[in-house]
């Protein structure tokens, strides 16, 4: 999935903007993933449930997680280019996303103050990962 990492790196420096998905202009973490999907597959991503910008949001259903599970493949072993889903607070919903890089030592994600960045996948971040997904193969990869 090196092409996914390359596509994600092209977004570095894009400012944070909640519910946006425009490379260079603005994106949140879901917007980053939707933009990578568009570039990778050449079409818009299927609908994935949106979320509020508050990381402490709680609720009965992991709607983002369930939406991702409908369109991405469960990952069985860590690998670069995987979509990472994080739970940032213990009893909150899982709702932060990133792309794993640097042989599992880094990830690309969007921060409100810094925008899209590549950061170390430090132990505190790694502990917050609740799911890993692979992008499904493109049709040409399946033939």
C-alpha positions as CSV (number, residue, x, y, z in Angstrom):
1,X,0.0,0.0,0.0
2,X,2.9,2.3,-0.7
3,X,0.7,4.3,-3.1
4,X,-1.7,5.1,-0.1
5,X,1.2,6.4,1.9
6,X,2.4,8.5,-1.1
7,X,-1.1,9.9,-1.5
8,X,-1.4,10.7,2.2
9,X,2.0,12.4,2.2
10,X,0.8,14.7,-0.6
11,X,-1.8,16.1,1.9
12,X,0.9,17.1,4.4
13,X,0.6,20.8,5.1
14,X,-3.2,20.9,4.4
15,X,-4.8,23.0,7.1
16,X,-7.4,21.5,9.5
17,X,-11.0,22.3,8.7
18,X,-13.8,20.1,10.2
19,X,-15.8,18.3,7.5
20,X,-13.6,19.4,4.7
21,X,-11.8,17.2,2.2
22,X,-9.8,19.4,-0.2
23,X,-6.1,18.8,-0.5
24,X,-4.1,22.0,0.2
25,X,-7.3,23.9,1.3
26,X,-8.6,22.0,4.3
27,X,-9.4,18.6,5.8
28,X,-10.3,16.8,9.0
29,X,-9.1,13.2,9.6
30,X,-12.1,11.7,7.8
31,X,-11.7,14.2,5.0
32,X,-8.1,13.1,4.6
33,X,-9.2,9.5,4.2
34,X,-12.0,10.4,1.8
35,X,-9.5,12.4,-0.3
36,X,-7.0,9.5,-0.4
37,X,-9.9,7.2,-1.4
38,X,-10.8,9.6,-4.3
39,X,-7.2,9.7,-5.5
40,X,-6.7,5.9,-5.1
41,X,-9.9,4.7,-6.8
42,X,-10.7,7.7,-9.0
43,X,-14.2,8.1,-7.5
44,X,-15.8,9.4,-4.4
45,X,-15.8,7.2,-1.3
46,X,-19.0,5.4,-0.3
47,X,-20.9,7.2,2.5
48,X,-19.1,6.9,5.9
49,X,-20.9,8.3,8.9
50,X,-19.7,11.8,10.0
51,X,-18.9,12.7,13.5
52,X,-18.9,15.7,15.8
53,X,-15.5,17.4,16.4
54,X,-15.5,16.7,20.1
55,X,-13.1,13.8,20.9
56,X,-14.9,13.1,24.2
57,X,-18.2,12.3,22.5
58,X,-19.9,9.2,23.9
59,X,-22.8,7.1,22.7
60,X,-24.2,3.7,22.3
61,X,-22.9,3.0,18.8
62,X,-19.6,3.2,17.1
63,X,-21.0,4.6,13.9
64,X,-17.7,5.7,12.3
65,X,-16.1,2.3,13.1
66,X,-19.2,0.5,11.7
67,X,-19.1,2.6,8.6
68,X,-15.4,2.0,8.0
69,X,-15.9,-1.8,8.5
70,X,-18.5,-1.7,5.6
71,X,-16.0,-0.3,3.1
72,X,-12.5,-1.3,4.3
73,X,-11.0,-4.7,5.0
74,X,-10.1,-5.8,8.5
75,X,-6.3,-5.8,8.8
76,X,-4.7,-8.9,10.3
77,X,-1.1,-7.7,10.6
78,X,0.2,-4.1,10.9
79,X,1.5,-2.6,7.6
80,X,2.2,0.7,6.1
81,X,-0.7,2.3,4.2
82,X,-3.3,0.9,6.7
83,X,-6.1,3.0,8.0
84,X,-5.8,3.4,11.8
85,X,-8.8,4.1,14.0
86,X,-8.1,5.7,17.4
87,X,-10.1,6.1,20.6
88,X,-8.7,9.2,22.1
89,X,-10.4,9.1,25.5
90,X,-11.2,5.9,27.5
91,X,-15.0,5.9,27.3
92,X,-15.4,8.1,24.3
93,X,-16.3,6.9,20.8
94,X,-13.4,5.9,18.4
95,X,-13.3,8.8,16.0
96,X,-9.8,9.7,15.0
97,X,-8.1,8.4,11.8
98,X,-4.7,8.2,10.4
99,X,-2.6,6.3,7.8
100,X,0.3,4.1,9.1
101,X,3.8,4.9,7.7
102,X,7.5,4.3,8.3
103,X,7.3,0.6,9.0
104,X,4.8,1.2,11.8
105,X,6.8,4.0,13.5
106,X,4.8,6.8,12.1
107,X,1.4,7.9,10.9
108,X,-0.2,10.7,8.9
109,X,-3.3,12.4,10.4
110,X,-4.9,15.8,10.8
111,X,-4.6,17.9,14.0
112,X,-6.7,21.0,14.6
113,X,-3.7,23.3,15.2
114,X,-1.2,21.7,12.8
115,X,-3.3,20.4,9.9
116,X,-2.1,17.3,8.1
117,X,1.1,16.0,9.5
118,X,3.3,12.9,9.7
119,X,4.0,12.1,13.3
120,X,5.7,9.4,15.3
121,X,3.4,6.5,16.2
122,X,4.5,6.7,19.8
123,X,3.4,4.3,22.6
124,X,0.6,6.7,23.8
125,X,-0.8,6.9,20.2
126,X,-0.3,3.1,19.6
127,X,-2.3,2.3,22.8
128,X,-5.2,4.2,21.4
129,X,-5.5,2.2,18.2
130,X,-8.8,0.2,18.3
131,X,-8.9,-1.0,14.7
132,X,-6.8,-1.3,11.6
133,X,-8.2,-1.5,8.1
134,X,-6.7,-2.2,4.6
135,X,-7.9,-0.3,1.6
136,X,-9.8,-2.8,-0.7
137,X,-8.0,-3.7,-3.9
138,X,-8.7,-1.7,-7.0
139,X,-10.3,-3.5,-9.8
140,X,-7.1,-3.7,-11.8
141,X,-5.3,-5.2,-8.8
142,X,-8.0,-8.0,-8.7
143,X,-7.6,-9.0,-12.4
